Amino acid sequence: MRKSVIAGNWKLNNDVKATKEFLFELRDKIKDTEVEVVVCPPFTSLSTAVELVKGTDIKVGAQNMHWETSGAYTGEVSGEMLAELGVEYVIIGHSERRQYFNETDETVNKKLIKSLKLGLIPIICVGESLEQREKGIQKDIVTKQVISAFKNVNTEDAKKVIVAYEPIWAIGTGITATSAQAEEVCGWIRETFVELYSTDVAQVIRIQYGGSVNNGNVKELMNMPNIDGALVGGASLKLDFENLVKY
């Protein structure tokens, strides 16, 4: 059985003070959960978050990383720096990174390979735009993103990766893919892993759905056979994130 992963992507929200206040309350609400719970604060709040969740069921992830250990990369943070802090997960290739900061399939692949070498658990984001869906090419787009991301990744490492299907048209818009739409694409993603690796690998890899997940739709989405969790945006900034975790 694949263990579901509910991860909160805080994006550009919550400074150190807000992180302390939020996690101090949240950590007592989330105990003995049946799912993996991850919060992904901004870089400046990571060390605070790691300290606050020690001994709890909550893990900490970063929202991005660079594939190099060091160098002339102003404004970047390496995976080694994240690991040193005690961060365990890292989001890679979120559509906002691709759209606003020129993230490409190639850089996603480099970051994925590096994160695995460091023992970080990568959450690889894939998804189509509204225009691509309207053209009926969403399967081609998502499949290409998956294949590119996993280039030169061996079988054992592939099993450690979490894939998050996030249709761009549903992120932050309040529009959620129907459970049938989300399940269809997550099924395609799993089929892609059968072709890339094997049926055994495809059955191990966990696939999340992300895109305006909330308390009203989380249960139906999580009941889909190919959906193994959620990558949550705005709803992860509220204390009733607890209810998403306990769907």
MARMARDREN-835239 format. One record per residue (C-alpha): residue number from 1; y, z, x. Coordinates in steps of 0.2 Angstrom, whole numbers, plus 5000, padded with zeros to 4 digits. Example, Ala and Ser with C-alpha at 12.3 -4.5 7.8 and 13.67 -1.06 7.14 Angstrom:
REM residues 2
- seq:north:up:east
- 1:4978:5039:5062 .
- 2:4995:5036:5068 .
END
This chain:
REM residues 247
- seq:north:up:east
- 1:5000:5000:5000 .
- 2:5017:4996:5006 .
- 3:5029:5010:5006 .
- 4:5046:5006:4997 .
- 5:5062:5007:5007 .
- 6:5078:5012:4999 .
- 7:5093:5009:5011 .
- 8:5111:5012:5008 .
- 9:5123:5000:5017 .
- 10:5140:5009:5017 .
- 11:5149:4994:5024 .
- 12:5167:4998:5029 .
- 13:5168:5015:5020 .
- 14:5167:5034:5024 .
- 15:5175:5040:5039 .
- 16:5168:5055:5049 .
- 17:5175:5068:5036 .
- 18:5169:5058:5021 .
- 19:5152:5056:5029 .
- 20:5150:5075:5032 .
- 21:5155:5079:5014 .
- 22:5143:5066:5007 .
- 23:5128:5069:5017 .
- 24:5129:5088:5016 .
- 25:5127:5086:4997 .
- 26:5115:5071:4997 .
- 27:5102:5079:5009 .
- 28:5098:5093:4998 .
- 29:5095:5081:4983 .
- 30:5083:5070:4992 .
- 31:5067:5080:4997 .
- 32:5049:5075:4997 .
- 33:5052:5057:4992 .
- 34:5039:5044:4990 .
- 35:5050:5031:4998 .
- 36:5059:5029:5014 .
- 37:5077:5033:5013 .
- 38:5090:5026:5025 .
- 39:5109:5027:5025 .
- 40:5119:5015:5036 .
- 41:5136:5022:5040 .
- 42:5150:5013:5050 .
- 43:5148:5015:5069 .
- 44:5160:5029:5070 .
- 45:5150:5040:5058 .
- 46:5133:5037:5065 .
- 47:5131:5052:5077 .
- 48:5138:5063:5063 .
- 49:5125:5056:5051 .
- 50:5111:5058:5063 .
- 51:5115:5076:5066 .
- 52:5117:5080:5047 .
- 53:5100:5072:5042 .
- 54:5089:5080:5055 .
- 55:5074:5089:5047 .
- 56:5077:5079:5031 .
- 57:5069:5064:5022 .
- 58:5084:5054:5026 .
- 59:5085:5041:5041 .
- 60:5100:5033:5048 .
- 61:5103:5015:5052 .
- 62:5117:5004:5059 .
- 63:5125:4989:5051 .
- 64:5124:4978:5066 .
- 65:5121:4977:5085 .
- 66:5123:4965:5099 .
- 67:5108:4958:5108 .
- 68:5114:4962:5126 .
- 69:5113:4979:5134 .
- 70:5131:4978:5141 .
- 71:5144:4965:5147 .
- 72:5160:4958:5142 .
- 73:5158:4959:5123 .
- 74:5174:4967:5117 .
- 75:5171:4977:5101 .
- 76:5152:4976:5101 .
- 77:5139:4990:5101 .
- 78:5122:4988:5110 .
- 79:5105:4992:5103 .
- 80:5103:5004:5117 .
- 81:5118:5014:5112 .
- 82:5111:5015:5094 .
- 83:5095:5021:5100 .
- 84:5103:5034:5111 .
- 85:5112:5041:5096 .
- 86:5095:5043:5087 .
- 87:5098:5028:5075 .
- 88:5081:5022:5069 .
- 89:5086:5006:5058 .
- 90:5098:4992:5060 .
- 91:5104:4979:5048 .
- 92:5104:4962:5055 .
- 93:5111:4946:5048 .
- 94:5120:4952:5032 .
- 95:5128:4938:5023 .
- 96:5145:4946:5026 .
- 97:5142:4946:5045 .
- 98:5137:4927:5043 .
- 99:5152:4923:5032 .
- 100:5166:4933:5041 .
- 101:5160:4935:5059 .
- 102:5150:4919:5062 .
- 103:5133:4926:5063 .
- 104:5120:4912:5064 .
- 105:5101:4910:5063 .
- 106:5101:4910:5082 .
- 107:5110:4926:5084 .
- 108:5100:4935:5070 .
- 109:5084:4930:5080 .
- 110:5091:4937:5097 .
- 111:5096:4953:5088 .
- 112:5079:4955:5080 .
- 113:5070:4952:5096 .
- 114:5080:4965:5105 .
- 115:5079:4978:5091 .
- 116:5060:4977:5092 .
- 117:5060:4979:5110 .
- 118:5070:4995:5108 .
- 119:5059:5002:5094 .
- 120:5073:5000:5081 .
- 121:5067:4995:5064 .
- 122:5077:4979:5059 .
- 123:5082:4975:5041 .
- 124:5084:4956:5041 .
- 125:5095:4949:5028 .
- 126:5092:4932:5020 .
- 127:5099:4924:5004 .
- 128:5107:4909:4997 .
- 129:5125:4906:4990 .
- 130:5129:4901:4972 .
- 131:5132:4883:4977 .
- 132:5115:4882:4985 .
- 133:5106:4890:4970 .
- 134:5115:4878:4958 .
- 135:5109:4863:4969 .
- 136:5091:4870:4968 .
- 137:5089:4872:4987 .
- 138:5087:4891:4987 .
- 139:5069:4890:4993 .
- 140:5073:4879:5007 .
- 141:5088:4890:5013 .
- 142:5079:4906:5012 .
- 143:5063:4899:5020 .
- 144:5073:4892:5035 .
- 145:5082:4908:5038 .
- 146:5066:4918:5038 .
- 147:5058:4905:5050 .
- 148:5073:4905:5062 .
- 149:5074:4924:5062 .
- 150:5056:4926:5067 .
- 151:5055:4913:5081 .
- 152:5045:4920:5096 .
- 153:5041:4936:5087 .
- 154:5023:4941:5089 .
- 155:5011:4947:5075 .
- 156:5012:4965:5079 .
- 157:5031:4966:5080 .
- 158:5033:4955:5064 .
- 159:5024:4969:5054 .
- 160:5037:4981:5059 .
- 161:5051:4971:5051 .
- 162:5059:4974:5034 .
- 163:5066:4958:5026 .
- 164:5080:4960:5013 .
- 165:5083:4946:5000 .
- 166:5101:4947:4996 .
- 167:5107:4932:4985 .
- 168:5125:4930:4991 .
- 169:5131:4927:4973 .
- 170:5125:4944:4968 .
- 171:5133:4955:4982 .
- 172:5148:4965:4976 .
- 173:5150:4954:4961 .
- 174:5141:4966:4948 .
- 175:5130:4951:4945 .
- 176:5112:4955:4948 .
- 177:5098:4943:4950 .
- 178:5085:4945:4936 .
- 179:5069:4953:4941 .
- 180:5061:4936:4939 .
- 181:5073:4928:4950 .
- 182:5072:4941:4963 .
- 183:5053:4941:4962 .
- 184:5052:4923:4964 .
- 185:5061:4922:4980 .
- 186:5053:4937:4987 .
- 187:5036:4929:4983 .
- 188:5042:4913:4993 .
- 189:5047:4925:5008 .
- 190:5029:4932:5008 .
- 191:5021:4915:5007 .
- 192:5032:4910:5022 .
- 193:5024:4924:5032 .
- 194:5007:4918:5027 .
- 195:5011:4902:5035 .
- 196:5020:4909:5050 .
- 197:5006:4923:5053 .
- 198:4993:4927:5041 .
- 199:4989:4934:5024 .
- 200:4986:4951:5032 .
- 201:5003:4951:5040 .
- 202:5011:4945:5024 .
- 203:5004:4959:5014 .
- 204:5011:4972:5027 .
- 205:5029:4966:5028 .
- 206:5041:4975:5016 .
- 207:5053:4964:5007 .
- 208:5068:4972:4999 .
- 209:5080:4966:4985 .
- 210:5099:4968:4987 .
- 211:5113:4963:4977 .
- 212:5122:4974:4964 .
- 213:5107:4986:4963 .
- 214:5111:5001:4951 .
- 215:5103:5014:4941 .
- 216:5101:5002:4926 .
- 217:5091:4989:4935 .
- 218:5082:4997:4950 .
- 219:5066:5002:4941 .
- 220:5063:4985:4934 .
- 221:5066:4977:4950 .
- 222:5055:4989:4960 .
- 223:5041:4986:4948 .
- 224:5040:4968:4954 .
- 225:5024:4965:4965 .
- 226:5033:4957:4979 .
- 227:5048:4969:4980 .
- 228:5046:4984:4991 .
- 229:5063:4992:4990 .
- 230:5082:4989:4989 .
- 231:5096:4987:5001 .
- 232:5110:4995:4991 .
- 233:5129:4993:4993 .
- 234:5142:5001:4982 .
- 235:5130:5012:4973 .
- 236:5125:5020:4989 .
- 237:5142:5028:4991 .
- 238:5139:5039:4976 .
- 239:5129:5055:4975 .
- 240:5118:5047:4961 .
- 241:5111:5037:4975 .
- 242:5098:5050:4973 .
- 243:5093:5043:4956 .
- 244:5090:5026:4964 .
- 245:5079:5034:4977 .
- 246:5069:5043:4963 .
- 247:5068:5027:4952 .
END
